[in-house]
Amino acid sequence: MNTCKKLIIATMLLLLLGFSSNGVAGVSVNIGIPLPPLVFSAPPAMVVIPGTNVYFSPDVEANIFFYHGYWYRPDRDHWYRSSGYDGPWAYIASPPTVLFNLPPDYRRMTYGHQRIPYDDMHRNWRSWERGRYWEKHNWGRGERYDHERGERERGHRERW
């Protein structure tokens, strides 16, 4: 083999090796596990968690929270958000901090608290938050919720 052919082959090998070392290869595998569906026969009644403006439904097995106009749902170390209690749910990287700071026994500590009909909560949550309604009304303990008037009546103890 003459010198010219050896030089051409060596140059081609160097070029190929040089270009291949700068190449980037990668593999990405994404397995999406769907969020288990929640089935509701009717909109859920809610309870406010004392010391917060977070609501949850004690009658729903999964953790589902309402806060500032959105519904939040944790599942397998991920959080999801929806504009409706029945979805559709979208993954969010980080929920509001208040959801991480809920009392660990919030289900037990709200046992016996009055349930708020969904329509009343959905219609009034802004004004209740702005006016600090739940702070003034003992966070819903020991009062009867008057569905017709959409407010609490003091002095009556009744469980729903």
C-alpha positions in Angstrom: 0.0 0.0 0.0 1.4 3.3 -0.9 2.0 6.2 1.5 -0.8 8.3 0.1 -3.5 5.6 0.6 -2.2 5.0 4.2 -2.4 8.8 4.9 -6.0 9.0 3.6 -7.1 6.0 5.6 -5.4 7.3 8.8 -7.1 10.7 8.3 -10.5 9.2 7.8 -10.1 7.1 10.9 -9.0 10.1 12.9 -12.0 12.1 11.6 -14.4 9.3 12.4 -13.0 8.8 15.9 -12.9 12.5 16.6 -16.6 13.0 15.5 -17.8 10.0 17.4 -16.2 11.0 20.6 -18.1 14.3 20.6 -21.4 12.6 19.9 -24.1 12.4 22.6 -26.2 9.3 23.1 -29.0 8.8 25.6 -31.9 6.7 26.5 -35.0 7.9 28.3 -37.7 5.6 29.6 -40.8 7.1 31.1 -43.4 4.8 32.5 -46.6 6.7 33.4 -48.6 5.1 36.1 -52.1 6.6 36.0 -53.6 8.2 39.1 -56.3 5.9 40.5 -59.7 7.4 39.7 -62.0 8.7 42.4 -65.7 8.0 41.8 -68.3 10.3 43.4 -72.0 9.8 43.5 -72.4 13.4 44.6 -70.1 16.3 45.3 -68.3 15.6 48.6 -69.2 17.4 51.9 -66.2 19.1 53.3 -64.6 19.9 56.7 -62.2 22.7 57.4 -58.9 21.7 59.0 -58.5 23.8 62.2 -55.8 26.4 62.0 -55.8 26.4 58.2 -58.0 27.4 55.3 -57.7 23.9 53.9 -60.8 21.7 53.4 -61.0 17.9 53.1 -63.7 15.4 52.7 -63.8 12.9 55.6 -66.1 10.7 53.5 -63.6 10.1 50.7 -61.0 7.3 51.3 -58.2 9.1 49.3 -56.7 12.3 50.6 -58.3 15.1 48.6 -57.9 18.7 49.7 -59.4 22.0 48.6 -57.3 25.1 49.0 -57.5 28.5 47.3 -59.9 27.4 44.5 -58.1 24.2 43.6 -58.3 20.6 44.5 -55.1 18.8 45.5 -54.4 15.1 45.7 -51.2 13.3 46.8 -50.4 9.9 45.4 -47.2 7.9 45.6 -44.9 10.8 46.5 -46.4 13.0 43.8 -49.0 15.7 43.9 -51.8 16.5 41.5 -54.1 19.5 41.1 -57.5 20.0 39.5 -60.1 22.7 39.2 -62.8 20.2 40.1 -63.1 17.5 42.8 -63.5 14.8 40.1 -60.6 15.8 37.9 -59.0 15.9 35.5 -55.8 15.8 37.6 -52.5 17.3 36.4 -49.1 16.6 38.0 -47.6 19.5 39.9 -44.0 19.7 41.0 -44.8 21.4 44.3 -48.1 21.9 46.1 -48.7 24.9 48.4 -46.6 24.8 51.6 -49.7 24.7 53.8 -50.5 21.2 52.5 -47.1 19.9 53.8 -47.7 21.5 57.2 -51.1 20.0 57.9 -51.4 18.3 61.3 -50.6 14.6 60.9 -53.8 13.7 62.7 -56.1 16.1 60.9 -58.6 13.3 60.1 -58.9 12.4 63.8 -58.9 16.0 65.1 -61.8 16.9 62.8 -63.9 13.9 63.9 -67.3 15.2 64.8 -66.8 18.6 63.1 -69.7 19.6 61.0 -69.7 18.8 57.3 -70.1 21.8 54.9 -72.1 21.1 51.8 -69.9 21.3 48.7 -71.9 24.1 47.0 -71.7 26.3 50.2 -68.0 25.8 50.5 -67.3 26.4 46.8 -69.5 29.5 46.8 -68.1 31.0 50.1 -64.5 30.0 50.6 -63.1 33.3 49.4 -65.2 35.4 51.7 -64.7 33.0 54.6 -61.0 33.2 54.2 -60.9 37.0 53.7 -63.1 37.5 56.8 -61.3 34.9 58.9 -64.7 33.2 59.3 -63.4 29.9 60.7 -61.2 31.6 63.3 -64.2 33.5 64.6 -66.4 30.3 64.6 -64.1 27.9 66.4 -63.1 26.1 63.2 -66.5 24.4 63.0 -66.5 22.7 66.3 -69.7 22.4 68.4 -71.9 24.3 66.0 -74.7 23.3 63.7 -74.3 24.2 60.1 -77.5 25.8 58.7 -77.5 24.8 55.1 -80.5 27.1 54.2 -78.7 30.2 55.4 -75.2 29.0 54.6 -73.8 29.9 58.0 -73.2 28.4 61.4 -75.6 28.7 64.3 -73.9 28.8 67.7 -75.0 26.8 70.7 -76.3 23.7 69.0 -74.4 20.5 69.1 -75.4 18.1 66.4 -73.4 15.6 64.4 -74.1 15.1 60.7 
